């Protein structure tokens, strides 16, 4: 069963990545059109936007690592106070909040 899902998951990821790239390209084309950029400006603007995108991704990765570390510390400290059942409930609630938050950020 696992062998069936791996190619399907890979295909889904590729389709999503292609869609995101197409959306990004459409946004850039609209920006170029709305600003009436000259050809030499297009290259410079795209370079600046690509650099900004890369920096934003680096910041997100660092922030994610810090948030995971903070959550691990919180769980460890709560584990000293809560029962095993309460800690499990806490983890479930945290995961639900995380999923809800990531779905609203992605939208």
C-alpha positions in Angstrom: 0.0 0.0 0.0 2.9 2.4 0.9 4.3 1.9 -2.6 1.1 3.2 -4.2 0.9 6.3 -2.1 4.5 7.4 -2.6 4.2 8.1 -6.4 0.8 9.7 -5.8 2.2 12.0 -3.1 5.1 12.9 -5.3 2.8 13.7 -8.2 0.6 15.8 -5.9 3.6 17.7 -4.7 4.8 18.4 -8.2 1.4 19.6 -9.3 1.2 21.9 -6.3 4.7 23.3 -6.9 3.9 23.9 -10.6 0.7 25.7 -9.6 2.6 27.9 -7.1 5.2 28.7 -9.7 2.5 29.6 -12.2 0.7 31.9 -9.7 4.0 33.6 -8.8 4.8 34.2 -12.5 1.3 35.6 -13.1 1.7 38.0 -10.2 5.1 39.1 -11.5 3.7 39.7 -15.0 0.9 41.7 -13.6 3.3 43.8 -11.6 5.5 44.4 -14.6 2.4 45.5 -16.6 0.9 47.7 -13.9 4.2 49.4 -13.3 4.9 49.7 -17.0 8.5 48.5 -16.4 11.1 49.0 -19.1 13.0 45.8 -20.1 16.1 46.8 -18.1 14.0 47.5 -15.0 12.3 44.1 -15.3 15.6 42.2 -14.7 16.6 44.4 -11.7 13.1 44.2 -10.2 13.0 40.4 -10.5 16.5 40.1 -8.9 15.3 42.3 -6.0 12.1 40.3 -5.6 14.0 37.0 -5.8 16.4 38.1 -3.1 13.6 39.2 -0.9 11.8 35.9 -1.4 14.9 34.0 -0.4 15.4 36.1 2.7 11.8 35.6 3.7 12.2 31.9 3.3 15.3 31.9 5.5 13.5 33.9 8.2 10.5 31.5 8.1 12.9 28.5 8.5 14.6 30.1 11.5 11.3 31.1 13.1 9.9 27.6 12.6 13.0 26.1 14.3 12.7 28.5 17.2 9.0 27.8 17.6 9.6 24.1 17.6 12.2 24.5 20.3 9.9 26.7 22.4 7.1 24.1 22.1 9.5 21.3 23.1 10.5 23.3 26.2 6.9 24.1 27.0 5.9 20.4 26.7 8.8 19.3 28.9 7.9 21.8 31.6 4.2 21.0 31.4 5.1 17.3 31.6 6.4 18.0 35.1 3.0 19.4 36.1 0.3 17.6 34.0 -0.7 14.0 34.1 0.2 11.9 31.0 -3.4 12.2 29.8 -3.5 16.0 30.2 -0.2 16.3 28.4 -1.5 14.2 25.6 -4.6 16.4 25.4 -2.4 19.5 25.4 -0.4 18.1 22.5 -3.5 17.3 20.5 -4.9 20.8 21.1 -1.6 22.3 20.1 -1.5 20.2 16.9 -5.1 21.3 16.0 -4.2 24.9 16.5 -1.1 24.5 14.4 -3.0 22.9 11.6 -5.7 25.6 11.7 -3.0 28.3 11.8 -1.1 26.8 8.8 -4.3 26.4 6.8 -5.2 30.1 7.3 -1.6 31.3 6.5 -1.6 29.2 3.3 -4.8 30.7 2.1 
